């Protein structure tokens, strides 16, 4: 496979440079090598980005007390060029974070659900234009709007419900299907199908649709259609998938370890995925179009094409000012940054944050997973793209300003 003029080999999940006289390795042979030959040291960091300066900047970020552990990977011109773990999996008696450490994706999981749905639609399993009334789901919307709302409108967050409707009930332990059945009693903020209002419980309706049409649990279909063919061997869905991993990061806030919550795992399409940073890098490469055998171009266009305008993500963070023309596709965000069109999504649940952002034109992007409520890595994305686009340095981390370095999950994903 060739990307950016460089011959690449699939190693497990990720694409790495290879010698031109060697045959590419795929399937089981490649998966077995997922943890080897990764660009983890300065001698192995590849590309035009100054990765030593990049690494030094992350080390400076890690000195902030809001940070605990962090996994980072960079794909430059289609190839995995940088992978490194920072900090600890737990503040007390934790181990060093490595590329094999598993974190939660939180709302970044929505990119899996949206992409899987587009893939199934391309296969004829259902149509993105099918109204939800075609399926036996628990969702009820004001004015019986579930009878006309389409899968495409559901996945682009156009239910008309108020932002994050009834998330508090989910956090209190209530069953998400029962919560969905009561959403019809709410007032809408806009006619369903017309505006973007971010959801978790309603969004997870797609897991019911997929289960009905495939005859298998949502997690099984994700594993069979996404994780396995992409070689994402460290990716799972559900709390057991996290806690059974050999190396997993515990949730933190302000340096204190938190109790692991199962609440958002009960809406798996909205927030159920766990993985290593290497697996997330592989997912980004697939979204860049480097795995057309699994995700053809037409599927990626369906997923990444903006269907509705949104507010700027990241609330009051300084990076938000630079993200222009924000839009939402099928579980995927898009925006313009200093003249470049970027694709991605972020996530946040108690004690965990995640982000993926890339430029599809140059096939360059960054993924980060961390086990705290810190907002600094979200800001750091702007510094990364300034380096990638060879723009003047701007101090987005602003470490000496005293600005709050912790962000609520709603501010991240809403």
N, C-alpha and C positions, 0 to 999 in steps of 0.2 A: 504494500500500500504506500502511496506517495502523498505527502502533505507538505506544502511550502517548499517543494523541491528537495525534500529529505526523504529517503527511503526509510520506512518504519516497519516495525514488527510488533504484533500483538503479543504482549507478555501478560498472561492472565487477563486482567481487565484493561490494562492501559497500553498505549502505543508508545514505543521507545525507538530511538534510532538503532539501526542495525547495519552491519556490513553488507554491501551489495552482493557479495558472493554467497550469502547464506539464505536458505529458504525461510520464509516466515513461518512462525509457529502459532497454531491456533488450537482451539478446543481444549481437550483435557491436558495435552502437553503444555500448552501455554498457561492454563490455570494453575498447574502445579508449580509454576515459576513466579507466581504473583509477587512474592515477597523478596525476590532477588533481582539484581540488576536495576534497582531503582536509583534515581539520581538524588542520593541522600547526603553526599559530601561535596565540598567545593570542587573537587576534581571532576565530579560527575555532573555538575550543573551546566546546562547547555543553553545557548541563545544569546540574543543581543542585549537582554536586560542585565544590569549589573547585579547579579544575585548575591554577591558578598555584601553590597550596600543594602540590598533588600533584606537579607538575613539580619544585618545589624539593626535595621529599623524595627524588625519584629522583636528582636531581643530587647530593644528599648521599650517597646509596647508591653512586653511581658513583665517589666518592673512595676507596672501599675498594680495597686492592690486589688483592683477589680478583676484581674486575670488570674486563672488557675492553670489550666492546661489548654493546649491548642495544637491542632493538626492543620498544616498548610500544604497545598500542592498547586503548582503552576503548569499550565499547558501553554506553550509558546509555538505558534505556527503549526499546531496540530500535534506536537509531541510533548510528552511529559518531560519537563525540564528541571523541575525542582520539587522535592518532597522532604518535609521535615516535621518532627514533633517538638513541642516546646512545653516546659512546665511539667506538672504532675497530674496524675489521674485522680488524686485525692490529697487534700491539704494535710491530713494526718496519715502517715505511713503509706502514702501513694507511691506508685512507680512512675518512672519517666514516660512521658507520652512518646510513642513511636508511630511509624506509618501503619502499624498493626493494631493500634488502639481504636476501639469502637466508641462512637458517640451517637447521640440522637440527631436526626435531621429536623425534627419538629415540622413546621409548615413547608419546608423544602420538599417534604413527602408529596405535596400536591402536584409536583412536576411528574412524579411517577404515575399518579392516577390519571392526569390529563393525557399523558403520552400513551399509556396503555389503552385508554379509551379510543384515542385516534387510531392506534394500531388495530384494535378490534373492529372499529368501524371500517377501516380499509379492507379488512378480511370479510366484511359482510355480516359480522356478528350482530350488529345493530347499526342504525344511522345516527349520526350526531344531531340530525334534525328530528329524531323521534321525540314526541312529547313524553314526559315522565308517566303520564297515564297509561302508556303502553306497557308499563312494568308494574309489578307488585311491590311497591316501596312504601315505607312508613311516612314519607314526607307529606305534610299538609301545609299549604300556603294560604295566606289571606285571599278570600274571594275564590277559593278552589283553583288558584292559578297553577297548581301542579298539573292540571289537566291540559294546559297549553305550553307550559315552560318546557323547553327542549333540553336535551343532554348538553348541547353546545352552550346554552344560556346558563345552565347549572355550573358547568366547569369554568365559565368565564365570570362567575360570581355576580350574576344578574338576577337574583331571586327577588329583589325588591325589599328584603328584610333589613332591619337595622343592623349595623355592623356588629359582628360577633354575637349574633342573637343566641341568648341562653347559654353562653359558654359557662357562666357561673353555675348553672345547674349541672352541667357535665363535671365541673370541678368538685361539686358537692357529692358526686357519686351516682347520679341518676343515669338510667339506661338511655343511650343516645337515640335508639329507635322510639322510645316513649317520648323523649323530648321532641323529636321530629314531628310526631303526631299532634303536638300541641302548638306548633309554630303558626298554624292557621288562625289562631286567636290574636296574633299581633297585628299592629298597624304597619302598613308599608311606608317606606320613605320615598318610593317612586314606583310607578307601575312596573310589575315584574317584566324582566327582559329589556329594560331601558337604561338602567344605571348600574354602576359597580358598587356593591356593598359586600365587604369581605366576610366570609362565613367559614366555620369549621364543621358544626353539626350538620347543617344543611348540605354542605359540600360532600360530606361522607355518604350521602344518598347514592353516589356513583358506585360505592362498594356493593350495595344491594343490587343495583342494575347488573353489574358484572357477575356477581354470584348467580343471579337468576339465569343469565344467558349462557354462562360457561358451565354451570352445574358444579362449580368448585368454589371453595372459600376464596375471598379476595386475595389473601396472602399467598395461597397456592398458585393462583394465576399470575401474580406478579413474579413469583419465583420462577415459574416455568417460562414466561414470555419475556421477562426483562433481566432478572438477576443472572440466571444460568447462561443464557446465550451471550451476555456481555461479560461473563467471567467475573461477576461481582460476588466473589466467594465469601466476603465478610459482611454482606448485606442481609438483613433480616427484617421482619415486621413483628412488632409486639415486644412487651417488656421482657418476656423470657429470652427472646433473641438477644437482648442487650446483656442481661445478667448472666447468661450462660456463656458469653464470649470469654475466651481466655484472658483478654485484657480489655477492660472497659472503664470509661471515665465516669466518676461520680458527680452528681450535680452540686453546684456551689453558688453561694451569694455572699459577697463581702468577705470572702475567705473562709466562710463556714460551710461545711457539708450539709446539704439538705436531704430530707427524706425523698426517695424516688417515688414519683406519682405515676399511677397508671391511667389517670383520667383521659389524656389525649391519645393514648394507645387504643382506646375504645372507639376512636374514629380513625381507623387505619389509613383510609384514603387521604385524610386531611393532615395526619401527623404521626404516622405509625412506623416510619422507616428508621433503622439504625445502620451504620456502616463505618468502615475505616475511611480515612481520607483518600486512600488509593482507589477505593470503590467509587467515591464521589467524583474523583478525577475522571474515572472511566465513564461515568454517567455524563459528565460535561463533554467529553470527547464524542460520545454518541450523539449528544444534542448539537454538536458542531457539524454533524454529518459524516463523521469518520467511520460509522458502522452502518452503512446502508443495507447490509444484509439483515439487520435487526430493525432499524428505523429508517425506512426509505425517505427520500427527500419530501415526497408529498405528505407523509405523516408529520415530519418536522415542521413543514409550512403550516399545517393545521394547528399544531400546538403553539408555535411561536408567534403567529400572526395576531396582532392586537385586535380584539373584538370590541373593546370598550375603553374609554379614557378613565383614568383613575387619578386620585390625588398623588402627590409625590410620596414615595416610601421613605421610611426612616424619620418621620416626624420632624423634630426641630434640629436634628443633627446637621452639621455643616455640609456633609455630602449631599443632603437633600436639595440644597440650593442649586446644585450643578446638574441634577437629573431632570431633563426637559422631556416634554411630550410623553409622560408615562402612560402605558397602556397594559391591558391584561388579555392574554390569550386563553389557552386551555390549561389552567394551572401554571401559567408562566408569565412573568412580567417582561416588559420591554421599555426602554427609555433611551434618550440621546444624551451622551456625555461629551461635551466639548467637540461636537461635530462627528462623533462616532456613535453608531447604533449598537446598543448593548442588550443582551438577553440574560435573564436569570431569575432567581427567587431567593428569599431568605426565610428563616424560621426562628421561632423562639418559644420554648416552654420553660417552666420553672427550673433554673439551674443549667440550661443548655441554650446555645445559639448556633446557627448555621448560616452559610451563604454560598452562593454560586453566581458568578457574573462573568460573561464572556462576550467577546466581539466576534460574531459569526463571519465577518469579512476576512479577518486575519487569523481566525481560529486560535485566538489567544485569550486566556482567562485565568481566574483564580478561584479556588475553593477553600473554605475554611470551616472547621468544626471546633467548638470549644465548650468547656464545661463550667460556664458561669454566665451571669446575666450581663456581662460587660458589653458595651457598645463600641469599643475601640476598633475591633476588626471590621465592623461595618464602615467606619470612617476610613480605615486603612485601604479599602478597595479603591478609593479615589487616588491615593498615592501610588498604588500599583499601576493603575491605568495611565497616570502621568508618566511613569517610568516606561511602560510599554509603548506609549505613543510619543516618547521623547519630548515631553512637554516640561516646562519649568517646574521646579519643585514647589509644592505648597504644603504647609504643615497642617494636614487634616487631623492628625492625632492630637495636637495641641496639648501635650502632656503636662505642661506647666501652668495651664490656665485656671485649673481648679474647676473646670466644667464637669458636670456629672458624667461618670463613666459607666453608668448602669442604665439600661433601657428596659421598659416593660415589654412583654411578649406582644401585646396589642400594638404598641408603637412600631415594632419590627414588621409585623405581618399585615397590618390593617390597610 
